[in-house]
């Protein structure tokens, strides 16, 4: 299983509530439709830093879904709310 973590901050004046709507739209319209997608959860530290944790059956599944995710309008709307200089993506493969 692949675990992908994305840490980020919201851009300028983006309200948490606006981001939460965009996050749910991204998950519902895009991520849940991708083969190999297992789960996603998003959390905030309450001080402006965010973490999105996504689980995939494999790196191959995540890579195959990347194009569909990148070009979907829900993804574009989601990315517009992030501070692009703060985005950091890491991938981890589980031991089991």
C-alpha distance (Angstrom), angle and dihedral (degrees) to the residues before:
residue distance angle dihedral
X1 . . .
X2 3.79 . .
X3 3.78 122.0 .
X4 3.78 115.3 -162.9
X5 3.79 119.4 -167.3
X6 3.77 123.2 -165.2
X7 3.78 119.9 -172.1
X8 3.78 121.1 -169.6
X9 3.78 149.0 140.5
X10 3.78 125.9 -122.0
X11 3.78 118.2 -107.0
X12 3.79 121.1 -101.9
X13 3.76 111.0 -61.2
X14 3.82 100.0 1.9
X15 3.79 108.6 141.6
X16 3.80 118.8 -136.5
X17 3.82 90.2 -123.3
X18 3.82 92.0 55.3
X19 3.79 90.6 49.0
X20 3.80 92.0 48.8
X21 3.81 91.0 56.3
X22 3.82 90.9 49.9
X23 3.82 91.0 46.9
X24 3.81 92.1 52.9
X25 3.80 91.1 46.7
X26 3.80 91.2 51.5
X27 3.80 91.8 50.2
X28 3.80 95.8 45.1
X29 3.79 100.8 40.3
X30 3.78 99.9 35.0
X31 3.79 120.0 10.7
X32 3.81 99.8 43.7
X33 3.82 88.2 52.8
X34 3.82 95.0 57.9
X35 3.81 121.3 100.9
X36 3.79 110.6 -116.0
X37 3.79 95.1 20.4
X38 3.82 110.4 136.0
X39 3.80 110.9 171.5
X40 3.79 146.3 -26.8
X41 3.76 132.6 -160.9
X42 3.77 129.9 176.7
X43 3.80 127.5 -157.0
X44 3.78 139.3 179.4
X45 3.78 129.9 -150.4
X46 3.81 89.1 -143.6
X47 3.80 91.3 -118.6
X48 3.81 98.9 80.4
X49 3.80 103.4 -79.3
X50 3.80 120.0 113.4
X51 3.79 135.9 -167.3
X52 3.80 126.5 -160.1
X53 3.80 113.9 -168.7
X54 3.80 117.7 -166.4
X55 3.79 127.1 -176.5
X56 3.79 124.5 -154.6
X57 3.80 131.7 180.0
X58 3.81 88.1 -121.3
X59 3.79 144.5 -12.2
X60 3.79 87.0 -107.0
X61 3.82 90.2 60.1
X62 3.80 92.1 47.9
X63 3.80 92.0 48.2
X64 3.81 92.5 47.8
X65 3.81 90.8 52.4
X66 3.79 94.8 47.5
X67 3.82 96.0 88.2
X68 3.81 93.6 49.9
X69 3.78 90.7 47.1
X70 3.80 95.5 46.6
X71 3.81 94.8 51.2
X72 3.80 100.3 42.8
X73 3.84 116.8 107.7
X74 3.82 91.0 -130.3
X75 3.79 89.5 57.7
X76 3.80 92.3 49.3
X77 3.81 90.8 50.4
X78 3.81 90.1 48.8
X79 3.82 94.2 49.5
X80 3.82 91.7 50.2
X81 3.80 88.4 65.4
X82 3.82 94.6 55.9
X83 3.78 129.0 84.6
X84 3.82 97.7 -118.8
X85 3.80 92.8 -152.7
X86 3.81 90.5 60.2
X87 3.82 99.7 51.3
X88 3.81 114.9 113.6
X89 3.81 122.3 173.8
X90 3.80 123.5 -165.3
X91 3.80 129.8 177.7
X92 3.79 128.1 -151.0
X93 3.79 131.3 -177.6
X94 3.79 116.4 -144.1
X95 3.78 120.4 -121.9
X96 3.79 95.7 -129.4
